[in-house]
Structure formats: C-alpha cells, structure tokens
Amino acid sequence: MRVIVGQLAAVWVAGMIVAGSAGWLFVVAAFLSAPVLTVPALLAMFGLVYLIGCLTPGASALSEKAVRRLLWALLITVAGTVGAILIPGVLDALHAGRLGAAAVLPLGLPFLLVAGMLVRNLPVRVAAAALAVTLVCLGIWLPEGGHYLAAFWHYTFR
C-alpha cells in the first residue's frame, strides 16, 4: 500500500507542477489556434509520469514493464489533461474561483484520479473512478462548467 500512496502522491505533484507552470501554453494554443503549442506541456507530463512509473513499478500492473508503462503514462497524461481542462469550469461553477495560489492544487487531481483507477488496490480504484465520474459530471452539467472544455476545443482546433 505504501508504494501505491507514493505513486499517487507523485503523480498528483507532477500534475500540479506541469499544470501550474505550463498550463498557460494551453491558453496561448487556444488563443492562437495552434494545438502544437500544447506539445511541450504534454511531453513534460508524459516524461514525469513515465519516470514515476519506473520508480514505483509495483503499484500498478501497467507500470511494471517498460512497454506497458508507456501505455500507463499515455493514459494518465491524456485523460488527466482533459480533466485538468475541466477543473477551472468546476471551480467557477462552485464559486471557488478566487483560490489564488491554491488554485494549482486541484489541477493535479485529474492525473491523480486516472492513476488511482489503474492501481492494484480495488477500493482505491473504485474511489478514484467514483470521484472521476463526479468531476466529469460537474464539469459538464454545472452552469459554466462545460464551457471551458468546449471553448478550448473550439478555439484550438478550428
């Protein structure tokens, strides 16, 4: 269980670091309609998650071997990024938009939840899946929630 907690904490911290430091690239990419600008942030997150998988191989069946670890890192990076795009909408809809520097804390949550769904421990997987479904539902159904994802998609890939 200790290796699972370590892996999940490391993925959350990596998500916060990348989203907090390179998240502005997504805003610029949407503003300029240039999705290629998101590549450095995605590669940084993928590299950090792959490194975490190398350091904690026993936490997930997918992080044990190199080829499966690539898939594991790709799943966490892609699904976590989509979730991180939804987070500002959820915070806005819940009227928690004035968090200041603490706003970076929830940005790593989607990465943590995806990694949690891939660990060996069944209760952790179920809890992570339930929280991920709740996050997606809040991000889509709350007023102002789904607008962030729709706007990002529209302005980036038009």
Helices and strands as residue ranges (DSSP letters): H 2-22, H 24-32, G 35-38, H 39-55, G 61-63, H 66-93, G 100-103, H 104-107, H 109-117, H 122-141, H 145-156
